[in-house]
Amino acid sequence: MVTKGSKTIKGFKFSARAAGIKKSGKPDLALIYSEVPARCAGVFTTNKVVAAPVVVSAPRIRRGSCQAVLVNSGNANACTGEQGLRDALRCGELAAGALGLPEDLVAVSSTGVIGLPLPMDKFERHIGQLAGDLQAGAVEEAAEAIRTTDAFAKLSAAEGEADGKPYGVLAMAKGAGMIHPNMATMLAFVMTDACVEAGFLDQALRTAVDGSFNSITVDGDTSTNDMVLVLANGLAENPEIVAGTPAAEAFQGHLSRVLLELAKMIVRDGEGATKVVEIAVKGAAGAAQAKQAARSVATSSLVKTAFFGEDANWGRIIAAVGYSGADVDPNRVDIFFNEVQVVKDGLGTGKELEAKATEVLKTPEFTVTVDLKLGEGQGRYYTSDLTYDYVKINADYRS
Amino acid sequence: MVTKGSKTIKGFKFSARAAGIKKSGKPDLALIYSEVPARCAGVFTTNKVVAAPVVVSAPRIRRGSCQAVLVNSGNANACTGEQGLRDALRCGELAAGALGLPEDLVAVSSTGVIGLPLPMDKFERHIGQLAGDLQAGAVEEAAEAIRTTDAFAKLSAAEGEADGKPYGVLAMAKGAGMIHPNMATMLAFVMTDACVEAGFLDQALRTAVDGSFNSITVDGDTSTNDMVLVLANGLAENPEIVAGTPAAEAFQGHLSRVLLELAKMIVRDGEGATKVVEIAVKGAAGAAQAKQAARSVATSSLVKTAFFGEDANWGRIIAAVGYSGADVDPNRVDIFFNEVQVVKDGLGTGKELEAKATEVLKTPEFTVTVDLKLGEGQGRYYTSDLTYDYVKINADYRS
């Protein structure tokens, strides 16, 4: 799918190197390049401690135009003071020099250890070759080079059409699901050859991030380096996609789907995770309350261990809703595992349906729906099971 | 220490039975009894879904007098509807009958599986023997019987003196530390023979709980069954302890120390935990912000894995402070492992001090101090290391 997707994206090239920033000697430097300046939008960390590459890149992205992104893994260039800022600027300068671009068209991004200075000699030594190696087909190598603790590289792609002109959306991400992914940097880079109006591109990215990366991590628990960028170079030559049109709706759909796919890969990459579970809350007093309740269930260690234990332990779910802060009337709550109702009006529906729910729990991907029956609010979160040894104690607690 | 403490406490008796509520056949029923009605105070779950025993007991405790507490493990009697309420009332009725007490002097408490009806036949069958077995020395058996996933029973004791009259404080708890102890019920019962003024007893309990159990769990992440009770039967015959006196200060000290000791035992009981770490934040803009920042550090999986890896990874600490929501100026933060300063004004102090900090990390109990240098706010949280296999990946990330 990735290859299929990437084929349709005009004007983007990629390269990767093992520059020795990671002690393991694995690839740790990636370059993303567009043959022409691309319109861009970004979502950045909300952490009050902001890493140098974000300080340097965020204002450049906000100016709306970007042609290259230099990404390194192995060192986050965070908590590195003024030297860190100088190093981040120098990274951009090196990439700009090697590519013959103005500096303000280059974004830089880093992930890895905090508090150590960037080994600039390695950037100086490898940037020339990195620029020289750029090719359209090397997206998988780039995705590989931005990994840190990820068990696998993460790529996703989609193909769309705007007024008869085909375009592609291609994205890579790094990040591994954990109980609290609170400091594991999440990076994602989206490339599209569609021509998209600048304001709508920004809005579409925020909508897509809200429904994907912000539905797997705990709000506010962001690393110092988090960054999601979209570059739209317009080489598909479609009429500009503007908000409120069918073409905009379609583009939003593709972008959201691609980012959701990456987000689910991050969930699945939780060490040892065997299941991806959607927690869907409806009937809440409002959308924010629905998301709050869904998040509470999705981040409960005991709920997640029950998923691992394939135990339809709805008591843990109802309790997690109870402490979420969302309005809840315990005597009205309904709970479903896929289509199987295990709780009606706050009480269990019996052993037969619970046995059916256990069958659902044995599948690798399913949905838990909680209906609070109080209003129209809906929200969802994605989570994994907890499979680590220690949680077996909780998973087996009921048996 | 427990035995020593319990000897000095007049008029309290305990008993325990294996009633078959737990499938394991282990002790699951405990009775706490005071020979005379005791003044009492309680702190109860803030979960919006409240288990039946809490619904029944909270108003009784708020009336200020209690003579017996019947506690079962193996079944939480939560999400059990009207039947659950009837069963909780019946439990109190059974204990009152067996002890010859009015029902409103009996509190009931349950912990275990949610959503299943209490096996009332087992209560009916065992209550007589349970009441008959009461003895002053059986506190350890009672503490044993309230365990669920706890690796060990938890008891703590202190001896005090008020106007020349010695008194004792004895407490038991159940609960095991987890990343989020969000649904693992926390129960604690404190017995003292001191004579304590009712309003001050309530205030002293809240102060002690705030500095202990509420400094290890994530605020708001309470189970449906959480309950902390203190019973003061006055048999030490000291002049009534009233607020604002040296005797009150001393009593507060004993109560706080006993509950903190239990809370640390709960932290230590995190499956596989090898270290208990105090996270002390000072210099915050206010006390609430200090506690917020301390909690953020204490609940970060990545910080906790670094403790396990004995890695002085202060970057993870500074980042957890950064996303806590507390005011922080990254360029002013100082961080210490015990007395060893690893961060000054937001920057690392170098390899030599980091090596010294690593020595601190090798000890089983230490303090991480974060000085935000913004104001006078102080707060602390207690946490454990994360030792599970999966986190080894994060613990080894830097090496």
HADDOCK unambig.tbl for C-alpha pairs under 7 A between the chains (distance, minus, plus):
assign (segid A and resid 47 and name CA) (segid B and resid 322 and name CA) 5.28 0.50 0.50
assign (segid A and resid 47 and name CA) (segid B and resid 323 and name CA) 4.61 0.50 0.50
assign (segid A and resid 48 and name CA) (segid B and resid 322 and name CA) 4.69 0.50 0.50
assign (segid A and resid 48 and name CA) (segid B and resid 323 and name CA) 6.14 0.50 0.50
assign (segid A and resid 49 and name CA) (segid B and resid 319 and name CA) 6.26 0.50 0.50
assign (segid A and resid 49 and name CA) (segid B and resid 322 and name CA) 5.00 0.50 0.50
assign (segid A and resid 49 and name CA) (segid B and resid 330 and name CA) 5.93 0.50 0.50
assign (segid A and resid 79 and name CA) (segid B and resid 346 and name CA) 6.54 0.50 0.50
assign (segid A and resid 79 and name CA) (segid B and resid 347 and name CA) 6.29 0.50 0.50
assign (segid A and resid 80 and name CA) (segid B and resid 347 and name CA) 6.51 0.50 0.50
assign (segid A and resid 81 and name CA) (segid B and resid 347 and name CA) 6.79 0.50 0.50
assign (segid A and resid 113 and name CA) (segid B and resid 398 and name CA) 6.56 0.50 0.50
assign (segid A and resid 114 and name CA) (segid B and resid 315 and name CA) 4.98 0.50 0.50
assign (segid A and resid 115 and name CA) (segid B and resid 315 and name CA) 5.83 0.50 0.50
assign (segid A and resid 115 and name CA) (segid B and resid 348 and name CA) 6.66 0.50 0.50
assign (segid A and resid 180 and name CA) (segid B and resid 300 and name CA) 7.00 0.50 0.50
assign (segid A and resid 180 and name CA) (segid B and resid 301 and name CA) 6.39 0.50 0.50
assign (segid A and resid 182 and name CA) (segid B and resid 300 and name CA) 6.83 0.50 0.50
assign (segid A and resid 183 and name CA) (segid B and resid 302 and name CA) 6.86 0.50 0.50
assign (segid A and resid 183 and name CA) (segid B and resid 316 and name CA) 6.99 0.50 0.50
assign (segid A and resid 220 and name CA) (segid B and resid 323 and name CA) 5.96 0.50 0.50
assign (segid A and resid 221 and name CA) (segid B and resid 323 and name CA) 5.71 0.50 0.50
assign (segid A and resid 222 and name CA) (segid B and resid 323 and name CA) 6.37 0.50 0.50
assign (segid A and resid 223 and name CA) (segid B and resid 319 and name CA) 6.59 0.50 0.50
assign (segid A and resid 224 and name CA) (segid B and resid 319 and name CA) 6.33 0.50 0.50
assign (segid A and resid 271 and name CA) (segid B and resid 390 and name CA) 5.97 0.50 0.50
assign (segid A and resid 300 and name CA) (segid B and resid 180 and name CA) 6.99 0.50 0.50
assign (segid A and resid 300 and name CA) (segid B and resid 182 and name CA) 6.87 0.50 0.50
assign (segid A and resid 301 and name CA) (segid B and resid 180 and name CA) 6.33 0.50 0.50
assign (segid A and resid 302 and name CA) (segid B and resid 183 and name CA) 6.87 0.50 0.50
assign (segid A and resid 315 and name CA) (segid B and resid 114 and name CA) 4.96 0.50 0.50
assign (segid A and resid 315 and name CA) (segid B and resid 115 and name CA) 5.82 0.50 0.50
assign (segid A and resid 316 and name CA) (segid B and resid 183 and name CA) 6.99 0.50 0.50
assign (segid A and resid 319 and name CA) (segid B and resid 49 and name CA) 6.25 0.50 0.50
assign (segid A and resid 319 and name CA) (segid B and resid 223 and name CA) 6.57 0.50 0.50
assign (segid A and resid 319 and name CA) (segid B and resid 224 and name CA) 6.29 0.50 0.50
assign (segid A and resid 322 and name CA) (segid B and resid 47 and name CA) 5.27 0.50 0.50
assign (segid A and resid 322 and name CA) (segid B and resid 48 and name CA) 4.68 0.50 0.50
assign (segid A and resid 322 and name CA) (segid B and resid 49 and name CA) 4.97 0.50 0.50
assign (segid A and resid 323 and name CA) (segid B and resid 47 and name CA) 4.58 0.50 0.50
assign (segid A and resid 323 and name CA) (segid B and resid 48 and name CA) 6.13 0.50 0.50
assign (segid A and resid 323 and name CA) (segid B and resid 220 and name CA) 6.00 0.50 0.50
assign (segid A and resid 323 and name CA) (segid B and resid 221 and name CA) 5.73 0.50 0.50
assign (segid A and resid 323 and name CA) (segid B and resid 222 and name CA) 6.34 0.50 0.50
assign (segid A and resid 330 and name CA) (segid B and resid 49 and name CA) 5.92 0.50 0.50
assign (segid A and resid 346 and name CA) (segid B and resid 79 and name CA) 6.52 0.50 0.50
assign (segid A and resid 347 and name CA) (segid B and resid 79 and name CA) 6.28 0.50 0.50
assign (segid A and resid 347 and name CA) (segid B and resid 80 and name CA) 6.48 0.50 0.50
assign (segid A and resid 347 and name CA) (segid B and resid 81 and name CA) 6.79 0.50 0.50
assign (segid A and resid 348 and name CA) (segid B and resid 115 and name CA) 6.65 0.50 0.50
assign (segid A and resid 388 and name CA) (segid B and resid 388 and name CA) 6.76 0.50 0.50
assign (segid A and resid 388 and name CA) (segid B and resid 389 and name CA) 6.80 0.50 0.50
assign (segid A and resid 388 and name CA) (segid B and resid 390 and name CA) 6.35 0.50 0.50
assign (segid A and resid 389 and name CA) (segid B and resid 388 and name CA) 6.79 0.50 0.50
assign (segid A and resid 390 and name CA) (segid B and resid 271 and name CA) 5.94 0.50 0.50
assign (segid A and resid 390 and name CA) (segid B and resid 388 and name CA) 6.36 0.50 0.50
assign (segid A and resid 398 and name CA) (segid B and resid 113 and name CA) 6.55 0.50 0.50
